[in-house]
Amino acid sequence: MRFFPLIFLTTVISGACAAPHPESGESHGGKCLTQPAVKEITDNYAQVIGNYTEALADKFIADDFTDTVTFPSKAAFKAGQSQLPKIPLVVKSVNAVTCDTIVLRWTQTFGNPAQPAQGISILVNAFESNKGEKEKGWKLKTLYTEFNSLTYFTNTGGSCTPPPRA
């Protein structure tokens, strides 16, 4: 039983070393993210969330896109984002990159009391073309996001009364 942690650690390290590196270019017969692609995707993500335009959404979002909680489709995402005010999203750090996935931390500061809403997003991407496009590129296929929604809510004018102290 005391060898289990050593075996577990060795397995994790071996798996991490065998994982495709984002600079490798090819993995499992498909393309892998490069550092310039990671920068372009994170910049596009910040813009499509914080400074939405339909043209960018059409180019950047895959046709079969899903946001696991909020938007079941590309059309739903576009409809929702087009109704939101433009609130700049600042990417604070890129915390992990795999062959097709980027994990990043971000903030949005706005409203009153203008506390920063902070979040973590996982962007799963696919190298493909959207309908009618000839040129292939990286498209955002699946989005997972977690953020301090209560801060976002109060910054947009909502209020929340905490429960009484016991």
N, C-alpha and C positions, 0 to 999 in steps of 0.2 A: 504494500500500500504506500510506503514512503517513496517508492520509485515513480509513482503516478505523476507527481508534479514535474519530474525530470522528463518523462516520456511525453507528457502533454506539451511542455515547453519546446522540446525538440521537434515535435510534430508541427507546432505553430510556426516555428522558425523555418522549417523545411518548406512549408506551404507558402510562406511569405516570399522566400527566395525563389520559388518556382513560379510565382504569379507573374503574369506579363508586366513588363515595365512600360510606362506610357511612352517612352522614347523609342521602343522597339519597332514600331510601325506596323507589324503584322502579328496576329495571334488568332489561332483557330480559323484560319482562312479569311479573316476580315481585318479591317484596319483598326489600329489602336490610336488613342489620343496622343498628340504631340504637345509639347509645351505651347507653341503658337495656337493650336486648336483650343487648348484649355483656356488661354487668355481670351480668345474670341468668344467662346461659349460663356464664360463668366461675365464678360462685358455685355453680350447679348441678353443674358439673363437679367442683369441689373437694369438694362434699358426696358425690356419687355414687362418687367414688374413695376419699375419706378417711373418710366417715361413711355408708356405704352403707345405703340402705333400698330395699326393693322398690317402695314407692309412688313414690319419686322416680324410680327407674329406669323404671318404667312410664310416667310422665309425660314425662320428659326424653329418653329414648332412642327414636329412630325404630324402627318395626317392622322395617325392612330394614337396621338398623345392622350395620356391620362394623368391627372393629379389625383393621387389615391384618396384624398379626403374631399376636396372642394369641387374639382371639375372632372366630370367623367369623359370629356371629349375636348378636342381642339375647338370646336364651335362654342362649347360652354365656357371654356377659358377665355376666348376672344370676347364673348358677350359680357362676361363678368369684369374682365380687365378694362374694357372700354368704358365702363361706368365709374371707375375709381378715379379719384383725383391723382394728379401726377405728384408722387412723393418719392424723391430720389432714394434709391436703394444703394447703399455703400457696401461693397464686398470687403470685409475686414480681413479675411484670410481664406486661403484654399488649404483645407486640412488633409485631404487625401485625394489621390487620383488612381484609378485603375485603367484598364484598357478602354472602358466605355463610360465610366462613372466619375463624377466630381462631387466631393463633399466640401461645402463652403459655409462660412459664417458671415452674417450680414447684419446691418442695422438700417433702420429708417427713423428719422427724427422729424417730428412735425406736430402741429396743433398745440393745444394747451392742456397739460403743463409741459409739453415738448420733451417728454422723457423718451430715450431711445427704445424703440421696439427692436428686439434682437431676435435673430432666428438662425436656424441651421437648415440648409437645404441639401438634398441629395438629388443630383441631376443625372439621370440615366439617359445616355445618348445613343443614337444610331447613325451610321454613315450611310446616307441614302439621299434620294431626291424626292421632293414633294411632287404631287401630280402636276404635269405640264412642264416640269423643269428638266432640262437636259443635264445640267451640271450637278454632280453629287457633292454633298457636304455634310457636316455634323448637324443633326436635328435633335432637339430635346424631345425624348420619347415618353419618359415617365418622371414625375416630380414628386418627391416626398419632402414636406416642410413641417417644421415644428418651430413655433415662436411664442413669445409672451403676449398672447392675444388680449389679456386684460389691459396691458399697457397700451396696445393698439386701440382698444375700445375706448379707454379714457382719453387718449390723444385726439380721438375723433368726436369728443363731446359727450361720450357716455359716462354714466356714473355708477358706482358700485358701493353699496353700504356693507361694510364687513359685519359679520355676526357679532352680537354682544359678547363681551368677555365674561367668562364664568367665574 
